């Protein structure tokens, strides 16, 4: 495996969809979310975040998938960001 890529498992919060994907480390968390929304046809009127289940932490938006954020085979969960009403 090249250090330029990382293989992760991404799943929806309800565990209905799950896939192992290999992506470039230069990809940002926001780009990975956008690609997942597109490929899985998730609602695009919702804001999502990525949670690294393996490491137990939320991944910051627009950060590259560096080795300190994501390791090989980490489980990432795409979660809708729920906002409280007025």
Protein Blocks (a to p, Z undefined) as FASTA:
>chain_A
ZZkbccdddddfklmaccdddddfkbcfklmmmmmmmmnopafkbccddddfknopacde
hiacdfklpcghiacdddddddddZZ
